[in-house]
Amino acid sequence: MQKDNKKTNAQAAGAYGEEQALKYLISKGYKQEFRNYHSRFGEIDLIVSSDKYIVFVEVKSRNISSVARPSEWVDLRKQKKLIKTATVFLSEHSYDLQPRFDVVEVVFDNSREKPYINHIENAFWMEGGYVPF
């Protein structure tokens, strides 16, 4: 039973973080394209656009007492999943924009009031311009 509550709390924190990240990005002039886009390789939390970029955003939310920065959880394995999922997305949707991968960190206390948001633009990239499946 405890495990289910922990998962529910983690899911709630993730949904809260995505909502805060989306509000932040919209306030910075980005337009929401997709939320929680899925492919057989994984999920992209947010896909937003600007006048130059189609941005694939990984949102990482953590409580202020976490032992590591949220972005530290976006390891090479996760990056490869995101790149493969973005490749599928771009094969299905036509954009004349440069793709970019960002990470948004959302750090909050127990009250979840005024979270700290750190937007890391161009957090990682596709080497060689492609990802082998």
Order of alpha helices (4+ residues) and beta strands (2+ residues): alpha-beta-beta-beta-alpha-beta-beta
